[in-house]
Amino acid sequence: QVQFVESGGGLVQPGGSLRLFCAASRSIFSIYTMAWYRQAPGKQRELVATITRAGSATYTKPVKDRFTISRDDAENTVYLQMNSLTSEATAVYYCNPAVGQPGFGSWGQGTQVTVSS
């Protein structure tokens, strides 16, 4: 089963940027839709963004126009560029296939993003 390792998180000031990385243990070409999720303290895990193999992306309303999801199937990597960060972005971020896609539910450790001055 494919494993995912997230990285790139850290502490950033409000208004700052971070780029998250998700490395898959094997090819993600067969996974049509990949996604980033996040879980804030005391809250349930939620979807942030999705991207299809064709490059079509969707975003939840809180991150639209500030976050950009991308994928490189040759490198088995999914990215999340996060700009104009606010404190509401503080969470552990995970990548995973979209619900219903092969491999969904095999969660990694995630990467912590903290937005604070």
C-alpha positions, 0 to 999 in steps of 0.5 A, a space after each residue: 500500500 502506498 505510504 505518504 510522507 509530508 514535510 515543509 511545515 514550520 512556524 511562520 508569521 501571519 502573511 507569510 508563505 510555506 510550501 508543503 511537500 508530500 512524497 509517495 512511496 510508489 507511483 501515484 499515477 494510478 491515483 486520479 485525484 490527490 488531496 491535501 487535508 488538515 486537522 486543527 487542534 480540537 477539530 476534525 480533519 478537513 479537506 483543503 484542496 484536490 488535484 486531478 491527474 489532468 491538473 484540475 484543482 479545487 479548493 475549499 473556500 477558506 484557502 481559495 486564491 491563497 493556496 495552490 496545489 500541484 503534483 509531479 507524477 514523475 517524482 511521486 510528489 504532491 505540493 501545496 503552496 500556501 500564501 498570505 497565511 493567517 492563524 486559521 491555517 494552524 494545523 497538521 497537514 496531510 496528503 492522501 488520495 481523495 475519498 474513494 480513490 485507491 489508497 485513501 486512508 493510509 495516513 502519514 504523520 503529517 506536517 505541522 504548520 503554525 501561523 503566529 507572530 
